[in-house]
């Protein structure tokens, strides 16, 4: 059951497609005062949700903010990341989901101030609040997902392995990456192009010197079954003669400052304007720009820097330069030293800058900070809507760094800039179900970590988890060690793990599609399935993946195995050197399981089927019919196997599901 409560004058984010009528506010079932709402928590309650955020699956004990932020160096002390996903689920004796539909800042004190209280704080009491009750966590999530609409579905090739770096600098460097993967028999379906493929970082351009044969490169890669996926940034460079800038300025499509002038910020190209993604006409214009690359044979994109990230604003930079001279002759004591360094460090993503420009949204002039969290959502939405016009019968890969609930209908996300830390591998694991709850199914993190130098054992363990995530991309930053798998001594072990991904593809794609079309989760905490088991409910580092399997990844350095909680009888399917074979049967309880570096362990549920293919060097090489079915038990039930052409938008569950039986 869903009830909607309307407070103030909510800004319609269009996150919810099926809005119930507003219930009387006096019937709101929890205490509220001055923009604060108080939900009591019992000792047994678990708080799930909040999508892309720090810490564990159970969010109790910390403060979180919905305020899309560009911060790659994030630890447990952070309160917000790249997305704003205002849905949480309190699960105990009752199961209550709550969605706060507002594009501005929201603070969630989830038992931090008081362990028995979840407090929600809004800066402006203009919000639609949805309360969803169900008889299980799955029922609540399914109801919520029905409100917000079907999740984005990418092309089938986008479930293959992708290789990325900031940046591959020339066509020849891209060819070398492709060649080495094929030489070493490492499966590969995509190579990503970061900002240096552009001409001086200008959106929808290609550098004529370093990528002068771009269209030929696209054709060559296509012959190798490799898709090139370029990046698109949120800022348009200010440059006379640059077509996108000239047209956007002429037609008034850029965000304005208080005086009505085009707002100037610094991003990758230097001084830029932000297209007003929230304005319908300006957004459609921006979306149409993707045609330049579509016409060159590109069929996948990733949108970046769209929180939006701001290196500096022209206005604030001038203020800093005016003040910085005051410190030249000062004796910098501890106070003035930190004032000086804080002033310089505070140039990027300055909160005052977000209050300095405006959008035209649904006929209203509205200040950016009041709609900050939907800027990236609308950038990706405008691109997706353009693809529907320009390529109506074709799926195009599209995902974004920043997001808000509702964007899940138009694209996936990667989980932002991360680091080559073991803790960020653990965070990747724990974030998957939280994102699934909010509709983001096509997601994954940068394998090995984007920033800092990864290690060989971390890469192996990260790959061992990432083979299960729909988006599987190895990405690293300029200045870090190169982390293509062929760069490592144990490249054969890494290659074998990637090959397992292609054996798992029939199952993973089938479970993804059933989750997308059925408004369900692909990754679930154990507490969702085993809610009456108090031990299972507290497990934070194991996940159910689809209907048949459980995984228990290793995320600690030098570990040779780990303790696993088995919530029901399960059988171990171990992949050693890429080859699967059944291992021990485990009864319910705690067990130590050896997991040597390079082995991948899957726990198969009794009476369920796991279909595996023979693999392949790219998705098109996978035989989706020649499958080996793994199962055990006396009453193995048929498996509903979803399969389609992976290109068109014919998503008919009834037509595309075949029952497989042993």
N, C-alpha and C positions, 0 to 999 in steps of 0.2 A: 504494500500500500504506500502511495506517495502523497504527501501533502506539501503544498507550496505556500510560503508566507512571504508577503511583499512588504518591504520596509522602505520608506522614503520614496525616491524617484530613481529606481534602478536603471542603469545603463544596459541596454540589451546587447549582450555579447554575441547572441545567436549561438551560444553553446548548446542550449536545450532546444530540441526540435518539437517536442510534444509537451507543451506547457499546460499543466492543470490550472484550473481557476484558483485564484488566491483564497486561502482560508482566512478566517477572521484572526487578526493579530493577537487579540486577547486570548485566543486558544493556543497560542504558542506554548509548548509543554515544558519549557525550561526557563529558569530565571534569566532576566535580561535587564540591563540598566546602562544608559549612556553609551550605546554602541558596543557593549560587552555582553556576551552570552555565556552561560555557565552550565556545563553538562556534568552531572555527578558520575564518578567512576567507582565501581566496586573493586575489591582486591583482585578478582578474577578477570576483570575486563582487559581485553587486548584492544589497542587502537591501531588499526591498519590504515594504510592509504597515504595521502599527501604526495603521491606520484614521485616525481624526481626530487629527492631530498636526501639529506645525510642520515647517518645512523641506521638503526635496524629495521626489521620488518615491523616489529612492535614499536610504535613511535612514542610510547610513554617515557617521560622523564626529561624532555627537552622542549625548547621553544623553536618554532619554525615560522618563517615568514613567506608569504607569497609576494615576491618582488623579484622578477626575473633579473638575474645578476650574472655578469661576465666575471667569473672567478675560477680559474683553472686550478689554483693552489688551495684546494679546499680540504679541510680536516673536520674533525668532529665538532669544532667550535663554530662552524658556519651555521647560519640559520636559513639560507636560501641558495638555490642553485639556478640553473638556466630556465627552468619551467615553473609555471604557477598552476598547481593542480589542487583546487580547493575542496577535495572530497576526502572525507575520512569515514571509517566504519568502526563503531564500538561494538565489540563482540564478546558476549559473556552469556548470562542468562537470557539476554535479549540481543537482537542484532539490529542496530540502527545505523543507517548511512545518512550522512549530512553533506550536502553540496551548497557552497556559498558562491553564488554566481554574481561576481562583481569584478571588474577589470583593474581595480585599484589594489592597494596594499591591504593584506589581511595577516593578522598575527594569531598563531595557534600555540597557546601555552598548554601543552599536553602533559599535565601532571608535574610540571617543573616547579611552579610556585607551591602548589598543593598536589600531592600525589593522587588524591581522591577527586580531583576536579580538572576538567578540560575547559579552558576559557578561550573564547574566540573574541578578538578585538578588531573592530573596523574603524578606520580613520573617518570615513563618511558612512553614515547609516543609510546607504542607498544600495539595497541588495535584495535579490531573490534568494530565499533559503528553501531548499528542498529537504524534507525529512522522509526517509524511505525505511520502512520496516519490513522484515521478512523472517521466515522461520529458519534461515541459515545464512551464513555469509555469502554463499554462492547466489542465493535468491535475491539478496539485496543488490549485489553487483549486477546481476542480470537485469533487474528492474532499472537501476541507474543507467546502465548502458543502453537500455531501450529508450530512455529519455533523450540521450545525447546523440544517438545515431550510430550507424555501422562504422566500424574501424576501416581505415585505409588499407587497400590491398595492392601490393606492388607486383610488378612482373615476376614471373617464376625465376628468371635468371638472377634476380636480386637476392635470392636465398643462397647463392653461391658465395665463395670466399672472395673478399676484396682486399686489394693492397693500395695503401695510400702513404703519402708523406708530404710534409710542407718543406719543399716542393720538389717534384720532378721538373727539372728546369728546361728541358728540351725534348723534342720529339724522339731523339736518339736515346735519351735516358728512359723514356717510356718504353721504347722498343726493347731496351736491355732488360727491364723488369719483366716484360712479357716473355722474352726469350729464356731468361734464367728459370722462370717458373716452369716453362715447358721442358727445358733441358733436364731439370731435376725432377720432373714428373710430379710437381706440386700443383694440385688443382687450383684453378684461378678463373674467375668470371668477370672481374672488374678491376680497373686501375683508376684511381682518383686523381684529379688535377686540382691542386690547391692554387692559391692566388697568382703564382708566377706564370701560369699559362696566358694570363691576360696581358694586354698592352697597357703597361703602367697602371695596373690594378683597376682598370675600367671595366665595369660590368658589361657582359655581352660582347666583349672584344676578344681577339686572339692575337698574341704577339707575332708579328709578321716575320721576325728574324729567327726566334728560337722555335717557333711552331709554324713556320711558313708553309709546310705541307700538311696542315692540320686535317683537311678533309681526306687526304690520302692516308694519313695515320689512322683516322677513324675507320676507313675501309679495311686497312690491313688488320687492325685489331678485330674487326668484325669477322674476318676470315679465320681468325684464331679463336673465335667465340669469346672475345673479351670486349667488354663495354667500357668506354671512357665516361667518367662521371665528373663533370666540372663543378666547381664551387661558384656560388653567386652570393655577393655581399649586399648588405642593406643600404650602403651609401653610394650615391652617384657622384663621381668626380666632377668638380667645377673646372671645366676646360673648354675654352672657345673652340668650336669646330667638332666637338664630340657630340655626335648625333643625339644620344640619349639625354645628355645634359641640355642641349639646345632646345629640344622638343619639350622636355619637362618644364624648363623655365618659361618658354613661350606660352604654354598652356596652363601654367599655374599649378602644376602637380606636386610641388614640393611643400613640406611642412613650413609653416610661417612662425616668425617670432612675434613678440607682443605688438610691434609696430607694423606687422603685416608684410615684413620682408622675408625672403627665403632664409631659413635658419641655417647657419654655417657651423659644421662640426668637422673635426679631424678624425678620419678612420684610415684604412689602408692606403688610399691614394693621396693622403693629405686632406686638403679642404674639400668637403662634400656637402651635398644636400641629401636629406632623407625624403624619398618619395612618400607621399601620404597614403600609406597602404590601407588606411581605414576609409578613405574616400573611395566611393564605388568607381567613379570614372578614372581617377588617378590610379587606383589599384588595377583596374582592367588594362590600362595602358602599360603599367609595369609588367603585368603578366604576359602581355603580348610580345614583350621584348625577348622572351625565351625562344620565340620562333627562329631567331637568328641562329641559335645553336641546334635547335631541332632540325632545321633545314640542312645542317652539316652532318646529320646522321646521329646526333646525340639523343639518347633516350633515358637519361637519368641525371639528376641534379641534387646537390646538397646546398641548402640555404644557411648562411652563417652570419654571425655578428648582428643578429636581429633581435637582441633584447630590447632596444638596440644598444650595442656597445658604443661608447664614445671615448676616443682617446683624449680629446679636448674639445671644448667649444671655443669659437673665436672670441666670444665675449669674455668668458672666464679666463682664457689664456692671457688676454690683455691685462686683466686684473692682477694675475699672478706676476707677470713681468713688471707691472708698475710697483708691486710691493717688494719684489725680490731684492731690489737694490738697497732697500733699507737694512738688509742683513749683511751687506758687504763689509762694513767697518765695525760691526757689533762684536763684542765678546760673547760668543754663543754659550751661555750656561745651559743647564739641562732643560730649562723651560723653553728658552728661545730656540735651542737646537731642535727640539721636537716640534715646535711651532713651524720652523723652517722646513724640516723634512716632511711634516704632515701636509703643509701647503702644497708642496710639489707632488707628493704621492696622491693628494686628493684631486688632482687635475682630471684623471680618468674616471669616467662614470660618476661624475659629480651629481649628487641628488638635486642641487639647485638647477643644473642644466636641464634635468627632466621636467622642471617647472617653467622652462623658458621657451617652449615651442608648443604649437597647437595643431590640432587635426580638425578636419571637417568630417564628422561622423554622424550619419543618419540625420543630416540636416542641421546639426548643432556644431558650433565652434567649441572645442573642448580641449583643455590643457592636457599635455601629454601624460603627466604623472597620474592623472585620473583614469587613464586607459593604458597605462604602461604595459600591463601584462598581456595585452592582446595584439601588440605590434607584430611580433614574430608569427603569431597565429595567422594574422591577416596577410602578411607577406607570403606565407606558404599557401594560404587559401587562394590568393589571387593567381599564383602560378598554377595551382591545380585546376581552377576554373578555366584558365587559358588553355590548359591541355585538353580539357573537355571540348573546347571549341576547335582547337587546332589538330588534335589527334583523337577524335571522339571514340574510336573503336579500339584504341591501343592503351594499354597500361604504361605509364611512365614512372620510373623510380623518382621519388621525391621525399626528402626528409630534411629536418630543420634542427637548429640548435635550441632556439627558444620556442616555447609553446604554452598554450593554455588549453583547458578542456574545450573541445569543439574542433581544434586543429587536428585531432586524431582522425577526423573524417577525410582529411585532405592530404596527409602525409605522415610519415613516421618521424622519429627523432633518434639522434644518437645522444648519448648521455653527457655531452659537453666535453670540454677540455679536462682531461684527468692527468694523473701522474703514474709513473712506473713504480707504484707502491703496492705492497701486498694488501694494505688496507683498502685501496681502490678496487682491487679485484673483489674483496669481500663486499664492498659497497655495490659493485655491479651485480653480484648475486642477489643481494637483499632488495635491490631496487626493482627487479623485474616484476614481481607480483604487484607492487605498489603502482607501477605504470600500467600494467594490464587492467587494474581496476578502473583506471581513468580512461580506458579505451586505446591506450598506446600499445599496440601489439607488435608493430614492426619497429623494433628498437634493439639496441646493443651499445656497448661501450667500446672505446678505442682499445683494441687488444694490445697488451704490453704497456699501455700508458702512453699518452701523447707527450707529456713533458717529462723531463729527467731521463736518466739512462736506465733502461730496463736491464734485467739480468736474464741469463739463459733459462734458469729454472722457473722464473716468473713467467716468461713467455710460454713455456711448455704447460704450466698449470693454467695460465689464462686461456690458451687455446683449448685446453681440455674442457673448460667451461663454455667458452664461446661457440663451440660447435653446436650448442643447443639453442643459441639466441638467433632469432630471425635475421637480424642485421649482424653480419660477421665481417668486421673490417679491422685490419691492422693499420694503425695510423700513428705517426710520430712527428715531432716538431723539429724544425731547423735547429741545428746545434747539438742535438742528441745523437747517440750512436744509431747507425742504421739498423733497422730491425726487421727487414725482410727475412723470412726464415732461412733463406740460403746464405745469409751472412753469418750464421751460427755454426759452431762445431757439431752440435747435435741436430742438424737440419733434417736428418732422416727421421728422427723421432717426431719432430714438428710436422713434417710432411705426412707422416702416417696418421697423425691426429686429424689433420685437415681432410685426409681421405675418408676418415670415419664420418665426417660431416656429410659427405656425398652418399655414403651408405644409409645414413639416417634421413636423408632428404624426403623420401616418400612419407615417412611418419611425421616429420616436423612440418612439412607443407600441409599435410592432411589435418593435423591438429591446429595449425594456424588458421586454416580456412574455416574449420568448424567453429573455432572460437570467434572469428570475425563475423561469420554469418549467423551464429547463434547467440551473440552478445555475451560470450563467456570469456574466461581467462585461459590463457595457454599455460602460464606459470602460476601455480597456487602454493601458498604456505600449507604445511601439513595440517594446520589447525582447521583449514577449510574442509578437508575431506574426513579428518579424524577428530571432529570437534568434541567428542565425549572423552577423548584420551587427553588427560591433563598434561602428560609428558609431551605428546605430539604438538599440542598447542604452543608449547614454549620453545620449540625448535626454530632457530633463526637462520640456519645455514644449510638447510636441505630444502629441495623444491620438488613438487610434483610437476612433471612436464607432460601435458596432455593427460589422457586417461589411463595410460598403460605403465608409465615408468616414474621412478623417483631418482633424483641425482643428489649426490653428497660431495660437492667439489672440495678439493684441497686448496687452501688459500694461505698456508703458512710456509715460510721458508724452511727448507731442509727436512720437511716432514716426509716420511715414507709411507704414511697411511693416516687413518683418522678413526675416531669413534663415530659410529653411525647409529642413529635411533631407527629401528625397523618397526613401523607402526602396525604391520600385519605381515603374514608370511610372504616373503619375497625371495627371488632367486637372483644371484649375481650373474650378470652378463659382462664378462671382462674382455676388453679389446687389448690384446698384447701385440705390439708391432703392427697395429691396424687390423688384426684378425680377431673376430669375435668367437668366444666359446663360453659355454655355461660353466659357472663355478659353484660355490657353496650355496646351499639353501639356508636361509636365515629365518628363525622364528621371531616373533615379536619381542622387542627388548633392545638393550644396548649391546653393540658388538664392535670390536676393533677390526677394521678391514685394512689389509695391506694394499697400498696404492702406489707402487713404485713410479718414479718419474717416467712419463711416456705411456703408462697404462691409463685407459679410460674405463671407469666402472659405472654400470647402469644397473639399477635394481628393478626387476620386472615383477609386477603384481601377479598374484596367482589367478589363473583363469582369464588373463588378458593376453593380447597378441601384440608383438612388436614386429612390424614388417621392415626388412632391410633390403636395400638394393646391392648390386655388386660394385657400386661407385662409378667414378669417371673423372676425367680431368677437367670437365666443366659440366654445367647443368644439362646441356643438350646431349651429353654423352651418357647420361644416366638412363638405364632401362627401367621404366616405371612399371613394367608388367612382370619382369623376371625377378620376383621377390622371394626371399627366404623368410618364413614366418617363425618367430621364436615365441614359445609359450610353454607353460607347464600347468598342471592341475587336471582334475577329472572332469571339469565342466567348463571348458574353455569356450567363451562366447565369441561369436563372429565380430570381426573388427570392421567398423564403417570407414572405408578407405576413400578419401576424397581425392579426385584427380581431374584436372582440366587442361586446356591447352597452354595456360600460363601467360597468355598474351591478351586475349579478348576479355570482355567484361561480362561474360555469361556465367554468373555465379549461382547456378541452380543446384542447391543441396540435393534435392531429390534425384535430379538427373545425373549428378556428378559423383554420387557416393555409391561405391560397390562394396558388398559384404564379402570379406575374406574370412575363410574358415580353415582350420587345420584338419 
